[in-house]
Amino acid sequence: MKKSIVFDFGQVLIQWSPYFLYRKLLPSDEAIREFLEEIKFNEFNPRMDAGYSFEQTRAEVLSRHPGKRDLADGFFSRWTECSGEPNQDVVALMRELKRAGYPVYGLSNWSAETFAWVKPRYAFLEELNDYLISGAVGEVKPGEKIYQLFLERVGKRAQECVFIDDSPANIEAARRLGFTGILFTSPEQLRLDLQTMGILQA
């Protein structure tokens, strides 16, 4: 039986970053980094990925940072500008795998609310055999529960799956559960790793 290939979305199949938006609003990447740290982006964004309300998060963030209200609200009022183009080389790899007979899936940390806004941009998602969005089930990577929910959904065992993600923590969690993990750094590296595994031809 051929392995199932499971792709993360953000920064693997799809380019996504708050920097895409804030490069239009702040003078440098250093200024963006400092601002995101100040508003505790890395705390509230994963909560939305886990299903917490977008509008409730917005209200809480703005109330905590009245001095940066307009800049902070930019993330919420212009959220779709954080979501970029498909990573075409990875999409091409996904299609190549599917043509070779490998089932292809998605497993992504993403708010169900915001994913619905941008899903129509990415027609290639319909080519996946199936996918699971964290916000739909209230669990996020690297927590083990979301991997288990994914396996139940697609009817696979972890040992039957190759999981591709750009987060070391997410890859480590998947490997603990029995997935084969590939830490994504570039399309070229991903192709080489799949070739080394014998999944793609050199």
Biotite code that builds the C-alpha atoms (Angstrom):
import biotite.structure as struc

atoms = struc.array([
    struc.Atom([0.000, 0.000, 0.000], chain_id="A", res_id=1, res_name="MET", atom_name="CA", element="C"),
    struc.Atom([1.304, 3.434, -0.936], chain_id="A", res_id=2, res_name="LYS", atom_name="CA", element="C"),
    struc.Atom([1.908, 5.950, 1.825], chain_id="A", res_id=3, res_name="LYS", atom_name="CA", element="C"),
    struc.Atom([-0.542, 8.809, 2.285], chain_id="A", res_id=4, res_name="SER", atom_name="CA", element="C"),
    struc.Atom([1.105, 12.224, 1.953], chain_id="A", res_id=5, res_name="ILE", atom_name="CA", element="C"),
    struc.Atom([-0.182, 14.872, 4.361], chain_id="A", res_id=6, res_name="VAL", atom_name="CA", element="C"),
    struc.Atom([0.565, 18.559, 3.750], chain_id="A", res_id=7, res_name="PHE", atom_name="CA", element="C"),
    struc.Atom([0.419, 21.500, 6.106], chain_id="A", res_id=8, res_name="ASP", atom_name="CA", element="C"),
    struc.Atom([-1.132, 24.562, 4.425], chain_id="A", res_id=9, res_name="PHE", atom_name="CA", element="C"),
    struc.Atom([0.418, 27.803, 5.729], chain_id="A", res_id=10, res_name="GLY", atom_name="CA", element="C"),
    struc.Atom([3.961, 28.279, 4.414], chain_id="A", res_id=11, res_name="GLN", atom_name="CA", element="C"),
    struc.Atom([3.893, 24.862, 2.729], chain_id="A", res_id=12, res_name="VAL", atom_name="CA", element="C"),
    struc.Atom([1.066, 24.756, 0.157], chain_id="A", res_id=13, res_name="LEU", atom_name="CA", element="C"),
    struc.Atom([0.048, 28.380, 0.754], chain_id="A", res_id=14, res_name="ILE", atom_name="CA", element="C"),
    struc.Atom([2.188, 31.433, 1.499], chain_id="A", res_id=15, res_name="GLN", atom_name="CA", element="C"),
    struc.Atom([0.934, 33.015, 4.739], chain_id="A", res_id=16, res_name="TRP", atom_name="CA", element="C"),
    struc.Atom([2.437, 35.606, 7.066], chain_id="A", res_id=17, res_name="SER", atom_name="CA", element="C"),
    struc.Atom([1.331, 38.749, 8.949], chain_id="A", res_id=18, res_name="PRO", atom_name="CA", element="C"),
    struc.Atom([4.452, 40.302, 7.462], chain_id="A", res_id=19, res_name="TYR", atom_name="CA", element="C"),
    struc.Atom([2.713, 40.383, 4.055], chain_id="A", res_id=20, res_name="PHE", atom_name="CA", element="C"),
    struc.Atom([0.254, 42.883, 5.508], chain_id="A", res_id=21, res_name="LEU", atom_name="CA", element="C"),
    struc.Atom([2.468, 44.802, 7.907], chain_id="A", res_id=22, res_name="TYR", atom_name="CA", element="C"),
    struc.Atom([5.168, 45.472, 5.317], chain_id="A", res_id=23, res_name="ARG", atom_name="CA", element="C"),
    struc.Atom([2.577, 47.897, 3.924], chain_id="A", res_id=24, res_name="LYS", atom_name="CA", element="C"),
    struc.Atom([2.108, 49.564, 7.312], chain_id="A", res_id=25, res_name="LEU", atom_name="CA", element="C"),
    struc.Atom([5.481, 49.534, 9.110], chain_id="A", res_id=26, res_name="LEU", atom_name="CA", element="C"),
    struc.Atom([8.954, 50.599, 7.931], chain_id="A", res_id=27, res_name="PRO", atom_name="CA", element="C"),
    struc.Atom([10.946, 47.409, 8.512], chain_id="A", res_id=28, res_name="SER", atom_name="CA", element="C"),
    struc.Atom([10.718, 43.739, 9.404], chain_id="A", res_id=29, res_name="ASP", atom_name="CA", element="C"),
    struc.Atom([12.307, 44.564, 12.756], chain_id="A", res_id=30, res_name="GLU", atom_name="CA", element="C"),
    struc.Atom([9.512, 47.042, 13.459], chain_id="A", res_id=31, res_name="ALA", atom_name="CA", element="C"),
    struc.Atom([6.967, 44.393, 12.502], chain_id="A", res_id=32, res_name="ILE", atom_name="CA", element="C"),
    struc.Atom([8.581, 41.810, 14.768], chain_id="A", res_id=33, res_name="ARG", atom_name="CA", element="C"),
    struc.Atom([8.568, 44.215, 17.714], chain_id="A", res_id=34, res_name="GLU", atom_name="CA", element="C"),
    struc.Atom([4.944, 45.163, 17.092], chain_id="A", res_id=35, res_name="PHE", atom_name="CA", element="C"),
    struc.Atom([3.772, 41.541, 16.830], chain_id="A", res_id=36, res_name="LEU", atom_name="CA", element="C"),
    struc.Atom([5.586, 40.744, 20.065], chain_id="A", res_id=37, res_name="GLU", atom_name="CA", element="C"),
    struc.Atom([3.985, 43.750, 21.756], chain_id="A", res_id=38, res_name="GLU", atom_name="CA", element="C"),
    struc.Atom([0.435, 42.688, 20.865], chain_id="A", res_id=39, res_name="ILE", atom_name="CA", element="C"),
    struc.Atom([1.291, 39.037, 21.700], chain_id="A", res_id=40, res_name="LYS", atom_name="CA", element="C"),
    struc.Atom([0.433, 37.778, 18.231], chain_id="A", res_id=41, res_name="PHE", atom_name="CA", element="C"),
    struc.Atom([1.907, 34.338, 18.960], chain_id="A", res_id=42, res_name="ASN", atom_name="CA", element="C"),
    struc.Atom([-0.557, 33.935, 21.811], chain_id="A", res_id=43, res_name="GLU", atom_name="CA", element="C"),
    struc.Atom([-3.830, 35.094, 20.284], chain_id="A", res_id=44, res_name="PHE", atom_name="CA", element="C"),
    struc.Atom([-3.410, 33.729, 16.766], chain_id="A", res_id=45, res_name="ASN", atom_name="CA", element="C"),
    struc.Atom([-3.130, 30.063, 17.893], chain_id="A", res_id=46, res_name="PRO", atom_name="CA", element="C"),
    struc.Atom([-6.250, 30.573, 20.006], chain_id="A", res_id=47, res_name="ARG", atom_name="CA", element="C"),
    struc.Atom([-8.164, 31.518, 16.860], chain_id="A", res_id=48, res_name="MET", atom_name="CA", element="C"),
    struc.Atom([-6.703, 28.485, 15.107], chain_id="A", res_id=49, res_name="ASP", atom_name="CA", element="C"),
    struc.Atom([-8.207, 26.421, 17.921], chain_id="A", res_id=50, res_name="ALA", atom_name="CA", element="C"),
    struc.Atom([-11.659, 27.861, 17.309], chain_id="A", res_id=51, res_name="GLY", atom_name="CA", element="C"),
    struc.Atom([-11.789, 31.006, 19.463], chain_id="A", res_id=52, res_name="TYR", atom_name="CA", element="C"),
    struc.Atom([-13.969, 33.714, 17.953], chain_id="A", res_id=53, res_name="SER", atom_name="CA", element="C"),
    struc.Atom([-12.299, 36.106, 15.501], chain_id="A", res_id=54, res_name="PHE", atom_name="CA", element="C"),
    struc.Atom([-14.407, 39.069, 16.645], chain_id="A", res_id=55, res_name="GLU", atom_name="CA", element="C"),
    struc.Atom([-13.921, 38.286, 20.322], chain_id="A", res_id=56, res_name="GLN", atom_name="CA", element="C"),
    struc.Atom([-10.165, 38.109, 19.771], chain_id="A", res_id=57, res_name="THR", atom_name="CA", element="C"),
    struc.Atom([-10.313, 41.417, 17.928], chain_id="A", res_id=58, res_name="ARG", atom_name="CA", element="C"),
    struc.Atom([-12.152, 43.110, 20.799], chain_id="A", res_id=59, res_name="ALA", atom_name="CA", element="C"),
    struc.Atom([-9.724, 41.747, 23.386], chain_id="A", res_id=60, res_name="GLU", atom_name="CA", element="C"),
    struc.Atom([-6.577, 42.716, 21.461], chain_id="A", res_id=61, res_name="VAL", atom_name="CA", element="C"),
    struc.Atom([-7.823, 46.250, 20.782], chain_id="A", res_id=62, res_name="LEU", atom_name="CA", element="C"),
    struc.Atom([-8.866, 46.787, 24.375], chain_id="A", res_id=63, res_name="SER", atom_name="CA", element="C"),
    struc.Atom([-5.415, 45.745, 25.616], chain_id="A", res_id=64, res_name="ARG", atom_name="CA", element="C"),
    struc.Atom([-3.533, 48.013, 23.208], chain_id="A", res_id=65, res_name="HIS", atom_name="CA", element="C"),
    struc.Atom([-5.426, 51.307, 22.902], chain_id="A", res_id=66, res_name="PRO", atom_name="CA", element="C"),
    struc.Atom([-2.269, 53.151, 21.905], chain_id="A", res_id=67, res_name="GLY", atom_name="CA", element="C"),
    struc.Atom([-1.799, 50.871, 18.898], chain_id="A", res_id=68, res_name="LYS", atom_name="CA", element="C"),
    struc.Atom([-5.482, 50.387, 18.162], chain_id="A", res_id=69, res_name="ARG", atom_name="CA", element="C"),
    struc.Atom([-5.448, 51.314, 14.471], chain_id="A", res_id=70, res_name="ASP", atom_name="CA", element="C"),
    struc.Atom([-2.314, 49.306, 13.732], chain_id="A", res_id=71, res_name="LEU", atom_name="CA", element="C"),
    struc.Atom([-3.538, 46.284, 15.679], chain_id="A", res_id=72, res_name="ALA", atom_name="CA", element="C"),
    struc.Atom([-6.939, 46.439, 14.019], chain_id="A", res_id=73, res_name="ASP", atom_name="CA", element="C"),
    struc.Atom([-5.207, 46.246, 10.663], chain_id="A", res_id=74, res_name="GLY", atom_name="CA", element="C"),
    struc.Atom([-4.656, 42.540, 11.260], chain_id="A", res_id=75, res_name="PHE", atom_name="CA", element="C"),
    struc.Atom([-8.376, 41.978, 11.700], chain_id="A", res_id=76, res_name="PHE", atom_name="CA", element="C"),
    struc.Atom([-9.774, 44.424, 9.143], chain_id="A", res_id=77, res_name="SER", atom_name="CA", element="C"),
    struc.Atom([-7.235, 43.407, 6.465], chain_id="A", res_id=78, res_name="ARG", atom_name="CA", element="C"),
    struc.Atom([-6.652, 39.789, 7.489], chain_id="A", res_id=79, res_name="TRP", atom_name="CA", element="C"),
    struc.Atom([-6.942, 38.443, 3.950], chain_id="A", res_id=80, res_name="THR", atom_name="CA", element="C"),
    struc.Atom([-3.785, 40.387, 3.010], chain_id="A", res_id=81, res_name="GLU", atom_name="CA", element="C"),
    struc.Atom([-1.803, 37.997, 5.231], chain_id="A", res_id=82, res_name="CYS", atom_name="CA", element="C"),
    struc.Atom([-2.759, 35.113, 2.968], chain_id="A", res_id=83, res_name="SER", atom_name="CA", element="C"),
    struc.Atom([-0.575, 35.027, -0.120], chain_id="A", res_id=84, res_name="GLY", atom_name="CA", element="C"),
    struc.Atom([-0.217, 33.027, -3.293], chain_id="A", res_id=85, res_name="GLU", atom_name="CA", element="C"),
    struc.Atom([-0.111, 29.244, -3.542], chain_id="A", res_id=86, res_name="PRO", atom_name="CA", element="C"),
    struc.Atom([3.391, 27.826, -3.289], chain_id="A", res_id=87, res_name="ASN", atom_name="CA", element="C"),
    struc.Atom([3.206, 26.638, -6.886], chain_id="A", res_id=88, res_name="GLN", atom_name="CA", element="C"),
    struc.Atom([6.217, 24.328, -6.729], chain_id="A", res_id=89, res_name="ASP", atom_name="CA", element="C"),
    struc.Atom([4.702, 22.476, -3.763], chain_id="A", res_id=90, res_name="VAL", atom_name="CA", element="C"),
    struc.Atom([1.290, 22.342, -5.435], chain_id="A", res_id=91, res_name="VAL", atom_name="CA", element="C"),
    struc.Atom([3.022, 20.823, -8.473], chain_id="A", res_id=92, res_name="ALA", atom_name="CA", element="C"),
    struc.Atom([4.650, 18.220, -6.206], chain_id="A", res_id=93, res_name="LEU", atom_name="CA", element="C"),
    struc.Atom([1.279, 17.414, -4.658], chain_id="A", res_id=94, res_name="MET", atom_name="CA", element="C"),
    struc.Atom([-0.187, 16.862, -8.123], chain_id="A", res_id=95, res_name="ARG", atom_name="CA", element="C"),
    struc.Atom([2.782, 14.734, -9.147], chain_id="A", res_id=96, res_name="GLU", atom_name="CA", element="C"),
    struc.Atom([2.279, 12.547, -6.082], chain_id="A", res_id=97, res_name="LEU", atom_name="CA", element="C"),
    struc.Atom([-1.415, 12.185, -6.797], chain_id="A", res_id=98, res_name="LYS", atom_name="CA", element="C"),
    struc.Atom([-0.755, 11.180, -10.410], chain_id="A", res_id=99, res_name="ARG", atom_name="CA", element="C"),
    struc.Atom([1.655, 8.542, -9.081], chain_id="A", res_id=100, res_name="ALA", atom_name="CA", element="C"),
    struc.Atom([-1.163, 7.040, -7.021], chain_id="A", res_id=101, res_name="GLY", atom_name="CA", element="C"),
    struc.Atom([-0.418, 8.479, -3.576], chain_id="A", res_id=102, res_name="TYR", atom_name="CA", element="C"),
    struc.Atom([-3.396, 9.733, -1.557], chain_id="A", res_id=103, res_name="PRO", atom_name="CA", element="C"),
    struc.Atom([-2.811, 13.406, -0.667], chain_id="A", res_id=104, res_name="VAL", atom_name="CA", element="C"),
    struc.Atom([-4.284, 15.154, 2.357], chain_id="A", res_id=105, res_name="TYR", atom_name="CA", element="C"),
    struc.Atom([-4.086, 18.399, 4.318], chain_id="A", res_id=106, res_name="GLY", atom_name="CA", element="C"),
    struc.Atom([-3.744, 19.027, 8.047], chain_id="A", res_id=107, res_name="LEU", atom_name="CA", element="C"),
    struc.Atom([-3.522, 22.684, 9.007], chain_id="A", res_id=108, res_name="SER", atom_name="CA", element="C"),
    struc.Atom([-3.740, 25.034, 11.975], chain_id="A", res_id=109, res_name="ASN", atom_name="CA", element="C"),
    struc.Atom([-6.226, 27.582, 10.657], chain_id="A", res_id=110, res_name="TRP", atom_name="CA", element="C"),
    struc.Atom([-9.239, 29.393, 12.026], chain_id="A", res_id=111, res_name="SER", atom_name="CA", element="C"),
    struc.Atom([-12.390, 27.976, 10.450], chain_id="A", res_id=112, res_name="ALA", atom_name="CA", element="C"),
    struc.Atom([-13.744, 31.528, 10.157], chain_id="A", res_id=113, res_name="GLU", atom_name="CA", element="C"),
    struc.Atom([-10.784, 32.983, 8.297], chain_id="A", res_id=114, res_name="THR", atom_name="CA", element="C"),
    struc.Atom([-10.194, 29.875, 6.196], chain_id="A", res_id=115, res_name="PHE", atom_name="CA", element="C"),
    struc.Atom([-13.686, 30.261, 4.763], chain_id="A", res_id=116, res_name="ALA", atom_name="CA", element="C"),
    struc.Atom([-12.752, 33.763, 3.551], chain_id="A", res_id=117, res_name="TRP", atom_name="CA", element="C"),
    struc.Atom([-9.744, 32.635, 1.529], chain_id="A", res_id=118, res_name="VAL", atom_name="CA", element="C"),
    struc.Atom([-10.592, 29.057, 0.537], chain_id="A", res_id=119, res_name="LYS", atom_name="CA", element="C"),
    struc.Atom([-12.077, 30.145, -2.837], chain_id="A", res_id=120, res_name="PRO", atom_name="CA", element="C"),
    struc.Atom([-8.644, 31.538, -3.830], chain_id="A", res_id=121, res_name="ARG", atom_name="CA", element="C"),
    struc.Atom([-7.063, 28.104, -3.668], chain_id="A", res_id=122, res_name="TYR", atom_name="CA", element="C"),
    struc.Atom([-8.867, 25.857, -6.125], chain_id="A", res_id=123, res_name="ALA", atom_name="CA", element="C"),
    struc.Atom([-6.133, 23.229, -5.838], chain_id="A", res_id=124, res_name="PHE", atom_name="CA", element="C"),
    struc.Atom([-7.432, 22.323, -2.357], chain_id="A", res_id=125, res_name="LEU", atom_name="CA", element="C"),
    struc.Atom([-10.280, 20.491, -4.071], chain_id="A", res_id=126, res_name="GLU", atom_name="CA", element="C"),
    struc.Atom([-7.686, 18.118, -5.533], chain_id="A", res_id=127, res_name="GLU", atom_name="CA", element="C"),
    struc.Atom([-6.752, 16.817, -2.080], chain_id="A", res_id=128, res_name="LEU", atom_name="CA", element="C"),
    struc.Atom([-8.417, 13.582, -1.038], chain_id="A", res_id=129, res_name="ASN", atom_name="CA", element="C"),
    struc.Atom([-9.473, 15.295, 2.185], chain_id="A", res_id=130, res_name="ASP", atom_name="CA", element="C"),
    struc.Atom([-8.207, 17.795, 4.761], chain_id="A", res_id=131, res_name="TYR", atom_name="CA", element="C"),
    struc.Atom([-8.743, 18.824, 8.358], chain_id="A", res_id=132, res_name="LEU", atom_name="CA", element="C"),
    struc.Atom([-8.644, 22.405, 9.651], chain_id="A", res_id=133, res_name="ILE", atom_name="CA", element="C"),
    struc.Atom([-7.867, 22.906, 13.335], chain_id="A", res_id=134, res_name="SER", atom_name="CA", element="C"),
    struc.Atom([-10.563, 25.514, 13.864], chain_id="A", res_id=135, res_name="GLY", atom_name="CA", element="C"),
    struc.Atom([-13.226, 23.034, 12.771], chain_id="A", res_id=136, res_name="ALA", atom_name="CA", element="C"),
    struc.Atom([-12.360, 20.609, 15.577], chain_id="A", res_id=137, res_name="VAL", atom_name="CA", element="C"),
    struc.Atom([-11.047, 22.920, 18.315], chain_id="A", res_id=138, res_name="GLY", atom_name="CA", element="C"),
    struc.Atom([-7.614, 21.279, 18.464], chain_id="A", res_id=139, res_name="GLU", atom_name="CA", element="C"),
    struc.Atom([-4.260, 22.513, 17.157], chain_id="A", res_id=140, res_name="VAL", atom_name="CA", element="C"),
    struc.Atom([-0.874, 21.066, 16.290], chain_id="A", res_id=141, res_name="LYS", atom_name="CA", element="C"),
    struc.Atom([1.383, 20.115, 18.003], chain_id="A", res_id=142, res_name="PRO", atom_name="CA", element="C"),
    struc.Atom([-1.251, 18.693, 20.343], chain_id="A", res_id=143, res_name="GLY", atom_name="CA", element="C"),
    struc.Atom([-1.679, 14.962, 19.756], chain_id="A", res_id=144, res_name="GLU", atom_name="CA", element="C"),
    struc.Atom([-5.475, 15.104, 19.595], chain_id="A", res_id=145, res_name="LYS", atom_name="CA", element="C"),
    struc.Atom([-5.650, 16.788, 16.182], chain_id="A", res_id=146, res_name="ILE", atom_name="CA", element="C"),
    struc.Atom([-3.423, 14.128, 14.624], chain_id="A", res_id=147, res_name="TYR", atom_name="CA", element="C"),
    struc.Atom([-5.658, 11.422, 16.076], chain_id="A", res_id=148, res_name="GLN", atom_name="CA", element="C"),
    struc.Atom([-8.776, 13.183, 14.774], chain_id="A", res_id=149, res_name="LEU", atom_name="CA", element="C"),
    struc.Atom([-7.165, 13.431, 11.350], chain_id="A", res_id=150, res_name="PHE", atom_name="CA", element="C"),
    struc.Atom([-6.347, 9.714, 11.284], chain_id="A", res_id=151, res_name="LEU", atom_name="CA", element="C"),
    struc.Atom([-9.888, 8.833, 12.330], chain_id="A", res_id=152, res_name="GLU", atom_name="CA", element="C"),
    struc.Atom([-11.294, 11.106, 9.635], chain_id="A", res_id=153, res_name="ARG", atom_name="CA", element="C"),
    struc.Atom([-9.270, 9.608, 6.790], chain_id="A", res_id=154, res_name="VAL", atom_name="CA", element="C"),
    struc.Atom([-9.212, 6.023, 8.063], chain_id="A", res_id=155, res_name="GLY", atom_name="CA", element="C"),
    struc.Atom([-5.428, 5.696, 8.179], chain_id="A", res_id=156, res_name="LYS", atom_name="CA", element="C"),
    struc.Atom([-2.798, 4.662, 10.713], chain_id="A", res_id=157, res_name="ARG", atom_name="CA", element="C"),
    struc.Atom([0.036, 7.056, 11.484], chain_id="A", res_id=158, res_name="ALA", atom_name="CA", element="C"),
    struc.Atom([2.534, 4.537, 10.117], chain_id="A", res_id=159, res_name="GLN", atom_name="CA", element="C"),
    struc.Atom([0.836, 4.816, 6.723], chain_id="A", res_id=160, res_name="GLU", atom_name="CA", element="C"),
    struc.Atom([1.353, 8.589, 6.506], chain_id="A", res_id=161, res_name="CYS", atom_name="CA", element="C"),
    struc.Atom([4.137, 11.003, 5.590], chain_id="A", res_id=162, res_name="VAL", atom_name="CA", element="C"),
    struc.Atom([3.529, 14.389, 7.219], chain_id="A", res_id=163, res_name="PHE", atom_name="CA", element="C"),
    struc.Atom([5.058, 17.593, 5.798], chain_id="A", res_id=164, res_name="ILE", atom_name="CA", element="C"),
    struc.Atom([5.138, 20.755, 7.944], chain_id="A", res_id=165, res_name="ASP", atom_name="CA", element="C"),
    struc.Atom([7.381, 23.800, 8.393], chain_id="A", res_id=166, res_name="ASP", atom_name="CA", element="C"),
    struc.Atom([7.196, 23.654, 12.223], chain_id="A", res_id=167, res_name="SER", atom_name="CA", element="C"),
    struc.Atom([9.740, 21.469, 14.043], chain_id="A", res_id=168, res_name="PRO", atom_name="CA", element="C"),
    struc.Atom([7.348, 21.074, 16.988], chain_id="A", res_id=169, res_name="ALA", atom_name="CA", element="C"),
    struc.Atom([4.582, 19.816, 14.695], chain_id="A", res_id=170, res_name="ASN", atom_name="CA", element="C"),
    struc.Atom([6.922, 17.353, 13.025], chain_id="A", res_id=171, res_name="ILE", atom_name="CA", element="C"),
    struc.Atom([8.220, 16.060, 16.357], chain_id="A", res_id=172, res_name="GLU", atom_name="CA", element="C"),
    struc.Atom([4.666, 15.478, 17.609], chain_id="A", res_id=173, res_name="ALA", atom_name="CA", element="C"),
    struc.Atom([3.739, 13.632, 14.429], chain_id="A", res_id=174, res_name="ALA", atom_name="CA", element="C"),
    struc.Atom([6.814, 11.422, 14.654], chain_id="A", res_id=175, res_name="ARG", atom_name="CA", element="C"),
    struc.Atom([6.006, 10.507, 18.254], chain_id="A", res_id=176, res_name="ARG", atom_name="CA", element="C"),
    struc.Atom([2.661, 9.209, 17.029], chain_id="A", res_id=177, res_name="LEU", atom_name="CA", element="C"),
    struc.Atom([4.252, 7.138, 14.273], chain_id="A", res_id=178, res_name="GLY", atom_name="CA", element="C"),
    struc.Atom([4.071, 9.406, 11.228], chain_id="A", res_id=179, res_name="PHE", atom_name="CA", element="C"),
    struc.Atom([7.070, 9.750, 8.957], chain_id="A", res_id=180, res_name="THR", atom_name="CA", element="C"),
    struc.Atom([7.877, 13.454, 9.245], chain_id="A", res_id=181, res_name="GLY", atom_name="CA", element="C"),
    struc.Atom([9.462, 15.832, 6.742], chain_id="A", res_id=182, res_name="ILE", atom_name="CA", element="C"),
    struc.Atom([10.408, 19.278, 8.022], chain_id="A", res_id=183, res_name="LEU", atom_name="CA", element="C"),
    struc.Atom([9.692, 21.602, 5.098], chain_id="A", res_id=184, res_name="PHE", atom_name="CA", element="C"),
    struc.Atom([12.276, 24.245, 4.245], chain_id="A", res_id=185, res_name="THR", atom_name="CA", element="C"),
    struc.Atom([11.923, 24.512, 0.455], chain_id="A", res_id=186, res_name="SER", atom_name="CA", element="C"),
    struc.Atom([10.279, 22.736, -2.488], chain_id="A", res_id=187, res_name="PRO", atom_name="CA", element="C"),
    struc.Atom([13.703, 21.514, -3.600], chain_id="A", res_id=188, res_name="GLU", atom_name="CA", element="C"),
    struc.Atom([14.436, 19.980, -0.198], chain_id="A", res_id=189, res_name="GLN", atom_name="CA", element="C"),
    struc.Atom([10.973, 18.387, -0.107], chain_id="A", res_id=190, res_name="LEU", atom_name="CA", element="C"),
    struc.Atom([11.466, 16.779, -3.504], chain_id="A", res_id=191, res_name="ARG", atom_name="CA", element="C"),
    struc.Atom([14.877, 15.453, -2.451], chain_id="A", res_id=192, res_name="LEU", atom_name="CA", element="C"),
    struc.Atom([13.468, 13.989, 0.766], chain_id="A", res_id=193, res_name="ASP", atom_name="CA", element="C"),
    struc.Atom([10.630, 12.289, -1.117], chain_id="A", res_id=194, res_name="LEU", atom_name="CA", element="C"),
    struc.Atom([13.134, 10.891, -3.604], chain_id="A", res_id=195, res_name="GLN", atom_name="CA", element="C"),
    struc.Atom([15.324, 9.571, -0.772], chain_id="A", res_id=196, res_name="THR", atom_name="CA", element="C"),
    struc.Atom([12.268, 7.776, 0.608], chain_id="A", res_id=197, res_name="MET", atom_name="CA", element="C"),
    struc.Atom([11.603, 6.220, -2.787], chain_id="A", res_id=198, res_name="GLY", atom_name="CA", element="C"),
    struc.Atom([8.274, 8.034, -3.087], chain_id="A", res_id=199, res_name="ILE", atom_name="CA", element="C"),
    struc.Atom([9.324, 10.159, -6.069], chain_id="A", res_id=200, res_name="LEU", atom_name="CA", element="C"),
    struc.Atom([11.708, 9.142, -8.821], chain_id="A", res_id=201, res_name="GLN", atom_name="CA", element="C"),
    struc.Atom([15.074, 10.901, -8.918], chain_id="A", res_id=202, res_name="ALA", atom_name="CA", element="C"),
])
